[in-house]
Structures are given as structure tokens and as C-alpha cells.
Amino acid sequence: MAAQESSKQAGIEPARRRFVAGSALAGMALRVPAQAADGAVIEENVVVPTPDGRCDAAFFHPATGRHPGVLIWTDAFGLRPAFREMGRRLAAQGYAVLVPNPYYRVGKAPLFDDVAHFDFSKDENRARLQPLMGGLTAAGVAERDAGGYLDFLKAQAAVDPARKFGAQGYCMGGALVLRTAAAFAERMGAGASFHGGGLVTDKPESPHRLAPRIQAQLYIAIAANDDARQPSAKDQLREAFAAAKVKAQVEVYAGTQHGWCVADMPNGEGKPIYDAAQAERAWGQLLALYHSALG
């Protein structure tokens, strides 16, 4: 009831509420803060006010207590069941998790219903993705959205206001994590990018150039095929973070393809993109980061 009242005060509209069983981390020997008792998690569909409108989103949190707030920036396919499951799983580990629809300006999620069979080789499919991504990655857009998302989290009864926020991003979301960490340096305690796209470019606004503005602890996980295409990116990231004295780990995941952490990815390069074993290793690193940086 307290969470529902807080949601109404923040201008959000819970659409449903139910208890779900969070997934266990098999084989992970990690200490995590305030783990949800018995994996009991509350899931809500909410509407989050932003400077540009009203964003439909999914909000997950343990049934009791106050917890660190975490923002998940999705990949290019947006909010859908694969990211809802990720939100549930993280909430079961003791976090209050917001997964927004990054394309709320265009329509309600999910915008893509069958990601597992998406064919990247078709021009019409790429043409559908590019304007969506371009609208979000334009200057200032993600920062405006992130401000609304963080304000939402802060207003929730399930969120501990004394702790800093975490953010994780996938594909295009990786760069948005760095932009969020730079724009809200005082509020962000941790940021993680998994197979992030466009982290290092030759443009003045390249995300890696934001390092001097970042205070959060970072973990950057790079797909092997992304590293093969841009082998200097990992070194430029390390150099930028070291020069800015940002505590960061940059790691290339051997044998992986761009998108390996997301369970509903289609095939790529003639084989499945999702790599369950490497995704579990990445998940363990994420939890270790949040435990270290968010308390």
C-alpha cells in the first residue's frame, strides 16, 4: 500500500501488481544487500513523467524494505519480456529496478514482438530500428529521460534515498549508461555496459570523453566481435577512465557476439547470439559491482 501511495504521488499509474518468484543465481557465491525473502518480488506497470511526456515502464522491487534503485537501459529492441525477466531477477537480489520503454515517444512497449526471429540482413528491418535509436541517442534526449527516471525511483517507498543509484545498459543502452553517469554524477554510484555500442567514436560528444564528469564505479563488458571490429576501443576506454581517476574495469568476453547477454536475441554470424554461460558470468560481475558501489 505504501508503494502504491508513493507511486500516485509521483504521477505514476500502476497497471497491475503481482508477486513473482525471482530466479536464483545458480553457482554464484556472492554477497548481495538485503536479498528479497524467498525471492518475493512486486511487479508493476507504471507511467513515469519525463520532461518530454509520459513513459510506460516496468518497476520491480522486493516485497518489503527499502533498497538501492537501479535503472536498466534496454537494447535497441526496447522493453519486452526478456528485460522484464531481467528486472525481476535483479529485484529478487535486493534492488528496486525500473525498466523504461525507451521509445515511449513513438508508442507503448513492446514495439518488437518477435525479436528471436528478427532478420538483421533485411534492409526494411534495419530501416525500422535506425530512426528509433537515432531519436533516443540525439543530444540531450537520454539525459532528460534519465532525470525523470531517477526522480521516479527516488520517490518510491521501496527505494532507499540514502544510497546512490545504479544503471546498466545493453547495446545502445551502454552508451546511455555513461551519459547518465556523467549527467547525474552526484546521484550515480555504479554503471555497467554490456556489449555497448558507440562507447568510443571520433566525435567530440563520444561517451568515453565524458569520463572526467563521472564519479560512479564502472564495469564495461565488450563482445569479442565488437572488439575485433574496433580493437582500439577498449584501450581508449581504459585510458580515459584512468586519466579521470574513475574506478572502472573494461573486459572483453572471449567468443561472444554483440548481444550475448540478452536471452531472446536472434542468430548472428550463423549461430545463436545469446551465450548462457557468458551471460551468467556477466551477471555475476554486475552483482559484484552493485554490492561494492551501492552498499
N, C-alpha and C positions, 0 to 999 in steps of 0.2 A: 504493500500500500504506500509506503514512504517513497519508493522508487517511482511509483505511478504519479503521486502528487508532485514530485520533483520534475518529472517529465512534462506535466501540464504547465508548470511554472516556466519551463524553458521553451514553451511554444511547440512542443512535440506532440504527436498523436499516436500513442501506442495502438497498433492494429491487432495484435494478439500476444498472448503470454502463455508460455508453457515450460514445463520442466523437461530438460533433456539430459541424457547421460553423456558426459564428456568422454572422449577417447582417452585411454590410458597410454602413457609413453612406455611401451614395452622395451625393457632393457636399459632404460635411461636411469642412471644413478645421480640425479641432480636434485639439489635442494631448491625448492621454489617457495615464494612467500604465500602464506595464507591460502593454501590449496583448498578448493571447494570441497566441502564434506560430501563424500560419496559421489563426487562428480556432478552434484546438482547444480544446474545452470538455468537461469531465466533468459529466455529469448524474446525480444520484442521487435516488431516492425515500428519504426519511428519516422517522423519527419523533422529534419533539422533546419532551422533558419540559417541562411547564409546572406552575405551582402547582395548576392545575385538572385536569390529566390529561396525555394524550399526543396531540400534534398531528401529523397527517400533513402532510408538506411536500415541496417540491422544492428541491434545493440544486444550484447551478450554480457552477462555478469553472474558471479556466484549468487546463490540464493540469499546469503546473509553476509554481513560485514561490509567494509569499505576497502577498496583495492586500487592499485595503480591503474590509471587509464591508458589505453593503447588505441592508436589509430592504425587501421590497415588500409593502405592504398592498393587497390587491385591492379591486375594486369590489364591489357588492352581490351579484354572481353567484359570487364566490369563485374558488378555484383551479381552473383549467381550461386547455385548450391555448393559448388566447390569452396567458395570463400565463406559461405555461411558455416560450413563444417569446420573450416579453419578458425572462425570466430568462436564457435562452441568449444573447440578443443583448447584454445588458449584460455578462455574463461574458466574452464574446468581446472586450470592450473593456477587460478587465483588472480585473474586480471579482468577489468571491465573493458570490453572491446567494442569499438564502433567500426563497422564496415559500411562506408557510404557508397551510394551509386554515383560514380564519378561523372556520369553523363546525364545527371538529373535535368540539365537544361534542355535536353533533347527528348527524353521520355523516361518512364519508370522502368526499373530493373525487373527482370533481366532483358537486356536488348538482344542477347545472343542465347538461343535456347539449346543449341546442339554443338557446343564447342568441340567435342570429341571428334566430330566429322568435318570440322572446318577445313577447307582446302586453301592453303596459302598460295598455291600456284595460280589460282584464278584471279584475273585482273579485277573482276567485279567485287570479289571479297576484299581484296586489298583496298579498293576504292571506297568501300564502306567503312573500313577501320580508320583510314588516314584522317578524314575530317573530324571524326570523333576525338581522336588523340590530339590532333592539332588544336582543337578548341580548348582542351584542358591544359596543354603544355604551353600555351601562349603566356606571355609575360604577365605576372600578377594574378592570374586566374587561380592557380593552385593555392597561392598564399591567402587569397580571400576566402577560399573554401576552407582551408585548414584552420583559419581563425574561428570560423563558425563551428567546425567540428570540435575543436579544443574547448570552446566555450560550452558546447553541449555537454561534453564529458565532465567538465568542472562542476556543472550544475546538478549532476546526478548523485542521488543518495548512496549509490554503490561505489562511488569514486572517492578515494582518499585525497582531499585537496592539499595535504601536506607533501605529497610525493610528486615528482616530475612525471611527465608523460613519456611514453614510448611510441615509436612509429615503425612500421615495417612496410616494405613495398616490393612489388613483383613486376618485372618487365618495365613498362613505363612508370610504374609506381616507385621504382628505385630512385630515380632522379627526383621524384616528388618528395621522397623522404628527406633528401639533402636540402631541398628548398624549404621544407617545413622546419627542419632543424636550424637553418640559418635565419629564417624569418621570425622564429619564436625561440630564440636561443635560451632565454631565461626560463622558459617553460618546459623545454625538452631535455630529457635525461638520457635517452637512448634512441638510436636509429639503426635499422637493418635493411639492406638492399639485397634482394635475391634475383639473380640474372637480370639486373637493372640495365635498362637501355639508355644510351645517351648520357652517361655519367661524365664522360670526357669528350669534349668537342673542341674545335678550334675557334668557337665563338666567345666573345667577351663574357656572355652570361652562362657559360658552361658550368654545370653544377659543381665540378671539382674546384672551381675558382671561388666557391662560397666558403671554403674551409676556414678562412680567418674569422668568419662570423659564427661558426658552430662551436657549441660548448658540450654537446651531447657525446656520449661514448658510441662508437660506430662499429658495425660489422658489415663488410662488403663481400658477398659471395658471388663469384663470377663463373659463368658457364664456360666449359672448355672451348666450345666452338665460337663463343664471343671473344674469348682470349686469342684464338687463332686469327680471327679477323682483325683484331685491334690489340696486338701484343704489347704495345707501349702503355695501354690504359692503366693497367694495374700499377705500374711503376710511377706514372704521373699522379695517381691517387695517393699512393704511399708517400710520395714526395710532398704533395700538397698538405696532407694531414700532418706529416712530421714537421713541416715548416710552421704550421699554425698551432703546433702542440696539441692537436686533437688526438685523444686516445682512440685508436682505430686499428682494426685487423682487416686486411684485404687478402682473400683466399680464392684461388682458382680450384674448382671442383673437377678433378680429372674424369674424362669420359662423358661429361654431361653436355646436354644441349640447352639452348636458351628456352626456359620454361620448365625446367626439370622438377621444380618444387610443387607444381600445381597439378592435382590429380586428374583433371579432365582434359589435359592437353591432347591434341591430335598427334598423329605420327609426324615425324620430321626426319629428313635425311634417310628415309627408308626404314625407320624404327621408331618405337614409342618415345615420345619426348619425356614423359614423366618417368622418373627414376626413384622408386620407392626407397631403396637403401640410402641413396644420397640425399633424398628429401628428408629422411629421418635424421640423418647426421646434421643437416642444416637446421632442422627444428631444435635439436639439442643445443646447437650453438646460439640460437635465438633465445631459448630459455636461460642459458647461462648469461647472456648479455643482459637480459632484463633483471635477472636476480642480482647481478653485480651493480647495475646502474640505477635501478628503480627501488631497490631495497626490499 
